């Protein structure tokens, strides 16, 4: 478990020139993240893993989703997650780092998931009561039950699926093969 609490306490009490410095102000975001990261790690789907490049920066991490069913089974898809200072009033910023063929993820890595929108028509957008674990589960579900061909971001992928499911599957596998070579 990443323990930002210890680092925050250490940083706020370090003496400078023999004097104890003023305590550093801990942001609301960082206070929330200490608890939420632990909760997220404890409730991680079996198809997901999380990597913190810097264990002291809980607001930036990479989520890897490895679907065990469906079109993308056997693939590994990485998502960059950045939690802004305005968290939990605003959703985290998420970008797909792996190029893939998906109706709800653009080839540029943009993601169509109502949970990541500040407001949404379907009332499933971001709310301050949501947590990082909800984001993880939502991204994981884009490969199964939240897969949506009716409200696509990648129109070409959705149209291909509707017209020829075999061609769609071949294109998915083509992208996955390219990713394995990288």
Contact map, one row per residue, 1 for C-alpha under 8 A:
11100000000000000000000000000000000001000000000000000000000000000000000000000000000000000000000000000000000000000000000000000000000000000000000000000000000000000000000000000000000000
11110000000000000000000000000000000001000000000000000011000000000000000000000000000000000000000000000000000000000000000000000000000000000000000000000000000000000000000000000000000000
11111110000000000000000000000000010000000000000000000001000000000000000000000000000000000000000000000000000000000000000000000000000000000000000000000000000000000000000000000000000000
01111111000000000000000000000000010000000000000000000011010000000000000000000000000000000000000000000000000000000000000000000000000000000000000000000000000000000000000000000000000000
00111111100000000000000000000000010000000000000000000000000000000000000000000000000000000000000000000000000000000000000000000000000000000000000000000000000000000000000000000000000000
00111111110000000000000000000000000000000000000000000000000000000000000000000000000000000000000000000000000000000000000000000000000000000000000000000000000000000000000000000000000000
00111111111000000000000000000000000000000000000000000001000000000000000000000000000000000000000000000000000000000000000000000000000000000000000000000000000000000000000000000000000000
00011111111100000000000001000000000000000000000000000000000000000000000000000000000000000000000000000000000000000000000000000000000000000000000000000000000000000000000000000000000000
00001111111110000000000000000000000000000000000000000000000000000000000000000000000000000000000000000000000000000000000000000000000000000000000000000000000000000000000000000000000000
00000111111111000000000000000000000000000000000000000000000000000000000000000000000000000000000000000000000000000000000000000000000000000000000000000000000000000000000000000000000000
00000011111111000000001100000000000000000000000000000000000000000000000000000000000000000000000000000000000000000000000000000000000000000000000000000000000000000000000000000000000000
00000001111111000000111100000000000000000000000000000000000000000000000000000000000000000000000000000000000000000000000000000000000000000000000000000000000000000000000000000000000000
00000000111111100001111000000000000000000000000000000000000000000000000000000000000000000000000000000000000000000000000000000000000000000000000000000000000000000000000000000000000000
00000000011111110001100000000000000000000000000000000000000000000000000000000000000000000000000000000000000000000000000000000000000000000000000000000000000000000000000000000000000000
00000000000011111111100000000000000000000000000000000000000000000000000000000000000000000000000000000000000000000000000000000000000000000000000000000000000000000000000000000000000000
00000000000001111111100000000000000000000000000000000000000000000000000000000000000000000000000000000000000000000000000000000000000000000000000000000000000000000000000000000000000000
00000000000000111110000000000000000000000000000000000000000000000000000000000000000000000000000000000000000000000000000000000000000000000000000000000000000000000000000000000000000000
00000000000000111111000000000000000000000000000000000000000000000000000000000000000000000000000000000000000000000000000000000000000000000000000000000000000000000000000000000000000000
00000000000000111111100000000000000000000000000000000000000000000000000000000000000000000000000000000000000000000000000000000000000000000000000000000000000000000000000000000000000000
00000000000011110111110000000000000000000000000000000000000000000000000000000000000000000000000000000000000000000000000000000000000000000000000000000000000000000000000000000000000000
00000000000111110011111000000000000000000000000000000000000000000000000000000000000000000000000000000000000000000000000000000000000000000000000000000000000000000000000000000000000000
00000000000110000001111100000000000000000000000000000000000000000000000000000000000000000000000000000000000000000000000000000000000000000000000000000000000000000000000000000000000000
00000000001110000000111110000000000000000000000000000000000000000000000000000000000000000000000000000000000000000000000000000000000000000000000000000000000000000000000000000000000000
00000000001100000000011111000000000000000000000000000000000000000000000000000000000000000000000000000000000000000000000000000000000000000000000000000000000000000000000000000000000000
00000000000000000000001111100000000000000000000000000000000000000000000000000000000000000000000000000000000000000000000000000000000000000000000000000000000000000000000000000000000000
00000001000000000000000111110110000000000000000000000000000000000000000000000000000000000000000000000000000000000000000000000000000000000000000000000000000000000000000000000000000000
00000000000000000000000011111110000000000000000000000000000000000000000000000000000010000000000000000000000000000000000000000000000000000000000000000000000000000000000000000000000000
00000000000000000000000001111111000000000000000000000000000000000000000000000000000010000000000000000000000000000000000000000000000000000000000000000000000000000000000000000000000000
00000000000000000000000000111111100000000000000000000000000000000000000000000000001111110000000000000000000000000000000000000000000000000000000000000000000000000000000000000000000000
00000000000000000000000001111111110000000000000000000000011000000000000000000000000000000000000000000000000000000000000000000000000000000000000000000000000000000000000000000000000000
00000000000000000000000001111111111000000000000000000000000000000000000000000000000000000000000000000000000000000000000000000000000000000000000000000000000000000000000000000000000000
00000000000000000000000000011111111100000000000000000000000000000000000000000000000000000000000000000000000000000000000000000000000000000000000000000000000000000000000000000000000000
00000000000000000000000000001111111110000000000000000000011000000000000000000000000000000000000000000000000000000000000000000000000000000000000000000000000000000000000000000000000000
00111000000000000000000000000111111111000000000000000000010000000000000000000000000000000000000000000000000000000000000000000000000000000000000000000000000000000000000000000000000000
00000000000000000000000000000011111111100000000000000000000000000000000000000000000000000000000000000000000000000000000000000000000000000000000000000000000000000000000000000000000000
00000000000000000000000000000001111111110000000000000000000000000000000000000000000000000000000000000000000000000000000000000000001110000000000000000000000000000000000000000000000000
00000000000000000000000000000000111111111000000000000000010000000000000000000000000000000000000000000000000000000000000000000000000100000000000000000000000000000000000000000000000000
11000000000000000000000000000000011111111100000000000000000000000000000000000000000000000000000000000000000000000000000000000000000000000000000000000000000000000000000000000000000000
00000000000000000000000000000000001111111110000000000000000000000000000000000000000000000000000000000000000000000000000000000000000010000000000000000000000000000000000000000000000000
00000000000000000000000000000000000111111111000000000000000000000000000000000000000000000000000000000000000000000000000000000000000110010000000000000000000000000000000000000000000000
00000000000000000000000000000000000011111111000001000000000000000000000000000000000000000000000000000000000000000000000000000000000000000000000000000000000000000000000000000000000000
00000000000000000000000000000000000001111111000000000000000000000000000000000000000000000000000000000000000000000000000000000000000000000000000000000000000000000000000000000000000000
00000000000000000000000000000000000000111111100000000000000000000000000000000000000000000000000000000000000000000000000000000000000010000000000000000000000000000000000000000000000000
00000000000000000000000000000000000000011111110110000000000000000000000000000000000000000000000000000000000000000000000000000000000010011000000000000000000000000000000000000000000000
00000000000000000000000000000000000000000011111100000000000000000000000000000000000000000000000000000000000000000000000000000000000000001001000000000000000000000000000000000000000000
00000000000000000000000000000000000000000001111110000000000000000000000000000000000000000000000000000000000000000000000000000000000000000000000000000000000000000000000000000000000000
00000000000000000000000000000000000000000000111110000000000000001111000000000000000000000000000000000000000000000000000000000000000000000001000000000000000000000000000000000000000000
00000000000000000000000000000000000000000001111111000000000000111100000000000000000000000000000000000000000000000000000000000000000000000001000000000000000000000000000000000000000000
00000000000000000000000000000000000000000001011111100000000000111000000000000000000000000000000000000000000000000000000000000000000000000000000000000000000000000000000000000000000000
00000000000000000000000000000000000000001000000111110000000011110000000000000000000000000000000000000000000000000000000000000000000000000000000000000000000000000000000000000000000000
00000000000000000000000000000000000000000000000011111000000011100000000000000000000000000000000000000000000000000000000000000000000000000000000000000000000000000000000000000000000000
00000000000000000000000000000000000000000000000001111110110111000000000000000000000000000000000000000000000000000000000000000000000000000000000000000000000000000000000000000000000000
00000000000000000000000000000000000000000000000000111110000110000000000000000000000000000000000000000000000000000000000000000000000000000000000000000000000000000000000000000000000000
00000000000000000000000000000000000000000000000000011111110000000000000000000000000000000000000000000000000000000000000000000000000000000000000000000000000000000000000000000000000000
01010000000000000000000000000000000000000000000000011111110000000000000000000000000000000000000000000000000000000000000000000000000000000000000000000000000000000000000000000000000000
01110010000000000000000000000000000000000000000000000111110000000000000000000000000000000000000000000000000000000000000000000000000000000000000000000000000000000000000000000000000000
00000000000000000000000000000000000000000000000000010111111100000000000000000000000000000000000000000000000000000000000000000000000000000000000000000000000000000000000000000000000000
00010000000000000000000000000100110010000000000000010111111110000000000000000000000000000000000000000000000000000000000000000000000000000000000000000000000000000000000000000000000000
00000000000000000000000000000100100000000000000000000000111110000000000000000000111100000000000000000000000000000000000000000000000000000000000000000000000000000000000000000000000000
00000000000000000000000000000000000000000000000000011000111111000000000000000001111000000000000000000000000000000000000000000000000000000000000000000000000000000000000000000000000000
00000000000000000000000000000000000000000000000001111000011111100000000000000001110000000000000000000000000000000000000000000000000000000000000000000000000000000000000000000000000000
00000000000000000000000000000000000000000000000001110000000111110000000000000111100000000000000000000000000000000000000000000000000000000000000000000000000000000000000000000000000000
00000000000000000000000000000000000000000000000111100000000011111000000000000111100000000000000000000000000000000000000000000000000000010000000000000000000000000000000000000000000000
00000000000000000000000000000000000000000000000111000000000001111100000000011110000000000000000000000000000000000000000000000000000000000000000000000000000000000000000000000000000000
00000000000000000000000000000000000000000000001110000000000000111110000000011100000000000000000000000000000000000000000000000000000000000011000000000000000000000000000000000000000000
00000000000000000000000000000000000000000000001100000000000000011111000011111000000000000000000000000000000000000000000000000000000000000000000000000000000000000000000000000000000000
00000000000000000000000000000000000000000000001000000000000000001111110111110000000000000000000000000000000000000000000000000000000000000001001000000000000000000000000000000000000000
00000000000000000000000000000000000000000000001000000000000000000111110111000000000000000000000000000000000000000000000000000000000000000000000000000000000000000000000000000000000000
00000000000000000000000000000000000000000000000000000000000000000011111110000000000000000000000000000000000000000000000000000000000000000000000100000000000000000000000000000000000000
00000000000000000000000000000000000000000000000000000000000000000011111110000000000000000000000000000000000000000000000000000000000000000000001100000000000000000000000000000000000000
00000000000000000000000000000000000000000000000000000000000000000000111110000000000000000000000000000000000000000000000000000000000000000000001000000000000000000000000010010000000000
00000000000000000000000000000000000000000000000000000000000000000011111111100000000000000000000000000000000000000000000000000000000000000000001000000000000000000000000000011001000000
00000000000000000000000000000000000000000000000000000000000000000111111111100000000000000000000000000000000000000000000000000000000000000000000000000000000000000000000000000000000000
00000000000000000000000000000000000000000000000000000000000000000111000111110000000000000000000000000000000000000000000000000000000000000000000000000000000000000000000000000000000000
00000000000000000000000000000000000000000000000000000000000000000110000111111000000000000000000000000000000000000000000000000000000000000000000000000000000000000000000000000001000000
00000000000000000000000000000000000000000000000000000000000000011110000001111100000000000000000000000000000000000000000000000000000000000000000000000000000000000000000000000000000000
00000000000000000000000000000000000000000000000000000000000000011100000000111110000000000000000111000000000000000000000000000000000000000000000000000000000000000000000000000000000000
00000000000000000000000000000000000000000000000000000000000001111000000000011111000000000000000111000000000000000000000000000000000000000000000000000000000000000000000000000000000000
00000000000000000000000000000000000000000000000000000000000001110000000000001111100000000000011111000000000000000000000000000000000000000000000000000000000000000000000000000000000000
00000000000000000000000000000000000000000000000000000000000111100000000000000111110000000000011110000000000000000000000000000000000000000000000000000000000000000000000000000000000000
00000000000000000000000000000000000000000000000000000000001111100000000000000011111000000001111000000000000000000000000000000000000000000000000000000000000000000000000000000000000000
00000000000000000000000000000000000000000000000000000000001110000000000000000001111100000001110000000000000000000000000000000000000000000000000000000000000000000000000000000000000000
00000000000000000000000000001000000000000000000000000000001100000000000000000000111110100011100000000000000000000000000000000000000000000000000000000000000000000000000000000000000000
00000000000000000000000000001000000000000000000000000000001000000000000000000000011111100101100000000000000000000000000000000000000000000000000000000000000000000000000000000000000000
00000000000000000000000000111000000000000000000000000000000000000000000000000000001111100000000000000000000000000000000000000000000000000000000000000000000000000000000000000000000000
00000000000000000000000000001000000000000000000000000000000000000000000000000000000111111100000000000000000000000000000000000000000000000000000000000000000000000000000000000000000000
00000000000000000000000000001000000000000000000000000000000000000000000000000000001111111111000000000000000000000000000000000000000000000000000000000000000000000000000000000000000000
00000000000000000000000000001000000000000000000000000000000000000000000000000000000001111110000000000000000000000000000000000011111000000000000000000000000000000000000000000000000000
00000000000000000000000000000000000000000000000000000000000000000000000000000000000001111110000000000000000000000000000000000011000000000000000000000000000000000000000000000000000000
00000000000000000000000000000000000000000000000000000000000000000000000000000000000101111111000000000000000000000000010000000111000000000000000000000000000000000000000000000000000000
00000000000000000000000000000000000000000000000000000000000000000000000000000000001000111111100000000000000000000011110000000110000000000000000000000000000000000000000000000000000000
00000000000000000000000000000000000000000000000000000000000000000000000000000000111100100111110000000000000000000001000000000000000000000000000000000000000000000000000000000000000000
00000000000000000000000000000000000000000000000000000000000000000000000000000000111100000011111000000000000000000001000000000000000000000000000000000000000000000000000000000000000000
00000000000000000000000000000000000000000000000000000000000000000000000000000011110000000001111100000000000001100001000000000000000000000000000000000000000000000000000000000000000000
00000000000000000000000000000000000000000000000000000000000000000000000000000011100000000000111110000000000011100000000000000000000000000000000000000000000000000000000000000000000000
00000000000000000000000000000000000000000000000000000000000000000000000000001111000000000000011111100000100111100000000000000000000000000000000000000000000000000000000000000000000000
00000000000000000000000000000000000000000000000000000000000000000000000000001111000000000000001111100000000010000000000000000000000000000000000000000000000000000000000000000000000000
00000000000000000000000000000000000000000000000000000000000000000000000000001110000000000000000111110000000010000000000000000000000000000000000000000000000000000000000000000000001000
00000000000000000000000000000000000000000000000000000000000000000000000000000000000000000000000111111000001110000000000000000000000000000000000000000000000000000000000000000010001000
00000000000000000000000000000000000000000000000000000000000000000000000000000000000000000000000001111100111000000000000000000000000000000000000000000000000000000000000000010011000000
00000000000000000000000000000000000000000000000000000000000000000000000000000000000000000000000000111110111000000000000000000000000000000000000000000000000010000000000000110010000000
00000000000000000000000000000000000000000000000000000000000000000000000000000000000000000000000000011111110000000000000000000000000000000000000000000000010011000000000000010000000000
00000000000000000000000000000000000000000000000000000000000000000000000000000000000000000000000000001111110000000000000000000000000000000000000000111001111111000000000000000000000000
00000000000000000000000000000000000000000000000000000000000000000000000000000000000000000000000000000111110000111000000000000000000000000000010000111011110000000000000000000000000000
00000000000000000000000000000000000000000000000000000000000000000000000000000000000000000000000100011111111111110000000000000000000000000000000000000000110000000000000000000000000000
00000000000000000000000000000000000000000000000000000000000000000000000000000000000000000000000000011111111111100000000000000000000000000000000000000000110000000000000000000000000000
00000000000000000000000000000000000000000000000000000000000000000000000000000000000000000000000000111000111111000000000000000000000000000000000000000000010000000000000000000000000000
00000000000000000000000000000000000000000000000000000000000000000000000000000000000000000000000100100000111111000000000000000000000000000000000000000000000000000000000000000000000000
00000000000000000000000000000000000000000000000000000000000000000000000000000000000000000000001111100000111111100000000000000000000000000000000000000000000000000000000000000000000000
00000000000000000000000000000000000000000000000000000000000000000000000000000000000000000000011100000000111111110000000000000000000000000000000000000000000000000000000000000000000000
00000000000000000000000000000000000000000000000000000000000000000000000000000000000000000000011100000001110011111000000000000000000000000000000000000000100000000000000000000000000000
00000000000000000000000000000000000000000000000000000000000000000000000000000000000000000000000000000001100001111101000000000000000000000000000000000001100000000000000000000000000000
00000000000000000000000000000000000000000000000000000000000000000000000000000000000000000000000000000001000000111111100000000000000000000110010000000000000000000000000000000000000000
00000000000000000000000000000000000000000000000000000000000000000000000000000000000000000000000000000000000000011111101101011100000000000000000000000000000000000000000000000000000000
00000000000000000000000000000000000000000000000000000000000000000000000000000000000000000010000000000000000000001111110000011100000000100100000000000000000000000000000000000000000000
00000000000000000000000000000000000000000000000000000000000000000000000000000000000000000011110000000000000000011111110000001100000000100000000000000000000000000000000000000000000000
00000000000000000000000000000000000000000000000000000000000000000000000000000000000000000010000000000000000000001111111100001100000000000000000000000000000000000000000000000000000000
00000000000000000000000000000000000000000000000000000000000000000000000000000000000000000110000000000000000000000011111100001110000000000000000000000000000000000000000000000000000000
00000000000000000000000000000000000000000000000000000000000000000000000000000000000000000000000000000000000000000100111110101100000000000000000000000000000000000000000000000000000000
00000000000000000000000000000000000000000000000000000000000000000000000000000000000000000000000000000000000000000100111111111000000000000000000000000000000000000000000000000000000000
00000000000000000000000000000000000000000000000000000000000000000000000000000000000000000000000000000000000000000000001111111000000000000000000000000000000000000000000000000000000000
00000000000000000000000000000000000000000000000000000000000000000000000000000000000000000000000000000000000000000100000111111000000000000000000000000000000000000000000000000000000000
00000000000000000000000000000000000000000000000000000000000000000000000000000000000000000000000000000000000000000000001111111000000000000000000000000000000000000000000000000000000000
00000000000000000000000000000000000000000000000000000000000000000000000000000000000000000000000000000000000000000110000111111100000000000000000000000000000000000000000000000000000000
00000000000000000000000000000000000000000000000000000000000000000000000000000000000000000000000000000000000000000111111111111110000000000000000000000000000000000000000000000000000000
00000000000000000000000000000000000000000000000000000000000000000000000000000000000000000110000000000000000000000111111000011111010000000000000000000000000000000000000000000000000000
00000000000000000000000000000000000000000000000000000000000000000000000000000000000000011110000000000000000000000000010000001111110000000000000000000000000000000000000000000000000000
00000000000000000000000000000000000000000000000000000000000000000000000000000000000000011100000000000000000000000000000000000111111000000000000000000000000000000000000000000000000000
00000000000000000000000000000000000000000000000000000000000000000000000000000000000000010000000000000000000000000000000000000011111000000000000000000000000000000000000000000000000000
00000000000000000000000000000000000000000000000000000000000000000000000000000000000000010000000000000000000000000000000000000111111101000000000000000000000000000000000000000000000000
00000000000000000000000000000000000100000000000000000000000000000000000000000000000000010000000000000000000000000000000000000001111111100000000000000000000000000000000000000000000000
00000000000000000000000000000000000110010000000000000000000000000000000000000000000000000000000000000000000000000000000000000000011111110000000000000000000000000000000000000000000000
00000000000000000000000000000000000100110011000000000000000000000000000000000000000000000000000000000000000000000000000000000000001111111000000000000000000000000000000000000000000000
00000000000000000000000000000000000000000000000000000000000000000000000000000000000000000000000000000000000000000000000000000000011111111100000000000000000000000000000000000000000000
00000000000000000000000000000000000000000000000000000000000000000000000000000000000000000000000000000000000000000011000000000000001111111110000000000000000000000000000000000000000000
00000000000000000000000000000000000000010001000000000000000000100000000000000000000000000000000000000000000000000000000000000000000111111111000000000000000000000000000000000000000000
00000000000000000000000000000000000000000001100000000000000000000000000000000000000000000000000000000000000000000000000000000000000011111111100000000000000000000000000000000000000000
00000000000000000000000000000000000000000000000000000000000000000000000000000000000000000000000000000000000000001010000000000000000001111111110001000000000000000000000000000000000000
00000000000000000000000000000000000000000000000000000000000000001000000000000000000000000000000000000000000000001000000000000000000000111111111000000000000000000000000000000000000000
00000000000000000000000000000000000000000000101100000000000000001010000000000000000000000000000000000000000000000000000000000000000000011111111100000000000000000000000000000000000000
00000000000000000000000000000000000000000000000000000000000000000000000000000000000000000000000000000000000000000000000000000000000000001111111111100000000000000000000000000000000000
00000000000000000000000000000000000000000000000000000000000000000000000000000000000000000000000000000001000000001000000000000000000000000111111111110000000000000000000000000000000000
00000000000000000000000000000000000000000000000000000000000000000010011100000000000000000000000000000000000000000000000000000000000000000011111111100000000000000000000000000000000000
00000000000000000000000000000000000000000000000000000000000000000000110000000000000000000000000000000000000000000000000000000000000000000001111111100000000000000000000000000000000000
00000000000000000000000000000000000000000000000000000000000000000000000000000000000000000000000000000000000000000000000000000000000000000000111111100000000000000000000000000000000000
00000000000000000000000000000000000000000000000000000000000000000000000000000000000000000000000000000000000000000000000000000000000000000100111111110000000000000000000000000000000000
00000000000000000000000000000000000000000000000000000000000000000000000000000000000000000000000000000011000000000000000000000000000000000000111111111000000000000000000000000000000000
00000000000000000000000000000000000000000000000000000000000000000000000000000000000000000000000000000011000000000000000000000000000000000000010001111111000000000000000000000000000000
00000000000000000000000000000000000000000000000000000000000000000000000000000000000000000000000000000011000000000000000000000000000000000000000000111111000001001000000000000000000000
00000000000000000000000000000000000000000000000000000000000000000000000000000000000000000000000000000000000000000000000000000000000000000000000000011111000001000000000000000000000000
00000000000000000000000000000000000000000000000000000000000000000000000000000000000000000000000000000001000000000000000000000000000000000000000000011111100000000000000000000000000000
00000000000000000000000000000000000000000000000000000000000000000000000000000000000000000000000000000011000000010000000000000000000000000000000000011111111001000000000000000000000000
00000000000000000000000000000000000000000000000000000000000000000000000000000000000000000000000000000011110000110000000000000000000000000000000000000011111000000000000000000000000000
00000000000000000000000000000000000000000000000000000000000000000000000000000000000000000000000000000111111000000000000000000000000000000000000000000001111111000000000000000000000000
00000000000000000000000000000000000000000000000000000000000000000000000000000000000000000000000000000010000000000000000000000000000000000000000000000001111111100000000000000000000000
00000000000000000000000000000000000000000000000000000000000000000000000000000000000000000000000000000010000000000000000000000000000000000000000000000000011111110000000000000000000000
00000000000000000000000000000000000000000000000000000000000000000000000000000000000000000000000000001110000000000000000000000000000000000000000000000000011111111000000100000000000000
00000000000000000000000000000000000000000000000000000000000000000000000000000000000000000000000000000110000000000000000000000000000000000000000000001101011111111100000000000000000000
00000000000000000000000000000000000000000000000000000000000000000000000000000000000000000000000000000000000000000000000000000000000000000000000000000000001111111110000000000000000000
00000000000000000000000000000000000000000000000000000000000000000000000000000000000000000000000000000000000000000000000000000000000000000000000000000000000111111111101100000000000000
00000000000000000000000000000000000000000000000000000000000000000000000000000000000000000000000000000000000000000000000000000000000000000000000000001000000011111111111100000000000000
00000000000000000000000000000000000000000000000000000000000000000000000000000000000000000000000000000000000000000000000000000000000000000000000000000000000001111111100000000000000000
00000000000000000000000000000000000000000000000000000000000000000000000000000000000000000000000000000000000000000000000000000000000000000000000000000000000000111111100000000000000000
00000000000000000000000000000000000000000000000000000000000000000000000000000000000000000000000000000000000000000000000000000000000000000000000000000000000000011111111100000000000000
00000000000000000000000000000000000000000000000000000000000000000000000000000000000000000000000000000000000000000000000000000000000000000000000000000000000000011111111110000000000000
00000000000000000000000000000000000000000000000000000000000000000000000000000000000000000000000000000000000000000000000000000000000000000000000000000000000000001001111111000000000000
00000000000000000000000000000000000000000000000000000000000000000000000000000000000000000000000000000000000000000000000000000000000000000000000000000000000000011001111111100000000000
00000000000000000000000000000000000000000000000000000000000000000000000000000000000000000000000000000000000000000000000000000000000000000000000000000000000010011001111111110000000000
00000000000000000000000000000000000000000000000000000000000000000000001000000000000000000000000000000000000000000000000000000000000000000000000000000000000000000000111111111000000000
00000000000000000000000000000000000000000000000000000000000000000000000000000000000000000000000000000000000000000000000000000000000000000000000000000000000000000000011111111100000000
00000000000000000000000000000000000000000000000000000000000000000000000000000000000000000000000000001000000000000000000000000000000000000000000000000000000000000000001111111110000000
00000000000000000000000000000000000000000000000000000000000000000000001100000000000000000000000000011100000000000000000000000000000000000000000000000000000000000000000111111111000000
00000000000000000000000000000000000000000000000000000000000000000000000100000000000000000000000000000000000000000000000000000000000000000000000000000000000000000000000011111111100000
00000000000000000000000000000000000000000000000000000000000000000000000000000000000000000000000000000000000000000000000000000000000000000000000000000000000000000000000001111111110000
00000000000000000000000000000000000000000000000000000000000000000000000000000000000000000000000000111000000000000000000000000000000000000000000000000000000000000000000000111111111000
00000000000000000000000000000000000000000000000000000000000000000000000100100000000000000000000000010000000000000000000000000000000000000000000000000000000000000000000000011111111100
00000000000000000000000000000000000000000000000000000000000000000000000000000000000000000000000000000000000000000000000000000000000000000000000000000000000000000000000000001111111110
00000000000000000000000000000000000000000000000000000000000000000000000000000000000000000000000000000000000000000000000000000000000000000000000000000000000000000000000000000111111111
00000000000000000000000000000000000000000000000000000000000000000000000000000000000000000000000001100000000000000000000000000000000000000000000000000000000000000000000000000011111111
00000000000000000000000000000000000000000000000000000000000000000000000000000000000000000000000000000000000000000000000000000000000000000000000000000000000000000000000000000001111111
00000000000000000000000000000000000000000000000000000000000000000000000000000000000000000000000000000000000000000000000000000000000000000000000000000000000000000000000000000000111111
00000000000000000000000000000000000000000000000000000000000000000000000000000000000000000000000000000000000000000000000000000000000000000000000000000000000000000000000000000000011111
